[in-house]
């Protein structure tokens, strides 16, 4: 497995912003990384169904890549299908239920990593 080497400065601020980072070689520049912890209250999800939640994530911009990390308490059988920025400060989170029964998950904190 190849390693990615980074050059340049890295600055972390109290608001979770990390940048600028300049990858070496022919890689693209990562201009923005932000970690946000947001409470998400998923709707009840039937077995075999996918639910989509709309989450406010400050600083999100269309075109950003999103990594959504569920809480450790996420019910067995639920899985993250994906997450994307649908509008400024708005992330759509998709979760699938393969538990064999409907699941009504309580509100919990999710971590969202935005990369631009």
Residue pairs with C-beta under 8 A, 6 or more apart in sequence:
4 23
4 24
4 27
5 23
5 24
5 25
6 21
6 22
6 23
6 24
7 22
7 23
7 24
8 20
8 21
8 22
9 20
10 18
10 19
10 20
10 21
11 18
11 19
11 20
12 18
15 34
16 34
16 35
16 36
17 32
17 33
17 34
17 59
18 32
18 33
18 34
18 35
19 30
19 31
19 32
19 33
20 29
20 30
20 31
21 29
21 30
21 33
22 29
23 29
23 30
30 115
30 116
31 116
32 59
32 64
32 114
32 115
32 116
33 113
33 114
33 115
33 116
34 59
34 113
34 114
35 111
35 112
35 113
35 114
36 57
36 58
36 59
36 111
36 112
36 114
37 109
37 110
37 111
37 112
38 55
38 56
38 57
38 109
38 110
38 112
39 107
39 108
39 109
39 110
40 53
40 55
40 93
40 107
40 108
40 109
40 110
41 53
41 105
41 106
41 107
42 51
42 53
42 95
42 105
43 51
43 53
43 104
44 51
44 102
44 103
44 104
45 51
45 78
45 95
45 96
45 97
45 102
45 103
45 104
45 105
46 97
46 102
47 97
47 98
47 99
47 100
47 101
47 102
48 97
48 98
49 96
49 97
50 81
50 94
50 95
50 96
50 97
51 94
51 95
51 96
51 97
52 92
52 93
52 94
53 92
53 93
53 95
54 86
54 90
54 91
54 92
54 93
55 90
55 91
55 92
55 93
55 110
55 112
56 89
56 90
56 91
57 66
57 85
57 89
57 90
57 91
57 112
57 114
58 89
59 89
59 114
60 66
60 85
60 88
60 89
60 90
60 91
60 112
60 114
61 85
61 88
61 114
61 116
62 85
62 86
62 87
62 88
63 85
63 116
64 85
64 114
64 115
64 116
65 114
65 115
65 116
66 83
66 84
66 85
66 91
66 112
66 113
66 114
66 115
67 83
67 112
67 113
67 115
68 80
68 82
68 83
68 91
68 93
68 110
68 111
68 112
69 110
69 111
69 112
69 113
70 78
70 80
70 95
70 108
70 110
71 108
71 109
71 110
73 108
74 105
74 108
75 99
75 103
75 105
76 99
77 97
77 98
77 99
77 100
77 103
78 95
78 96
78 97
78 98
78 99
78 103
78 105
79 95
79 96
79 98
80 93
80 94
80 95
81 94
81 95
81 96
82 94
83 91
83 92
83 93
83 94
83 112
84 91
84 92
85 91
85 92
85 114
86 92
91 112
93 110
97 103
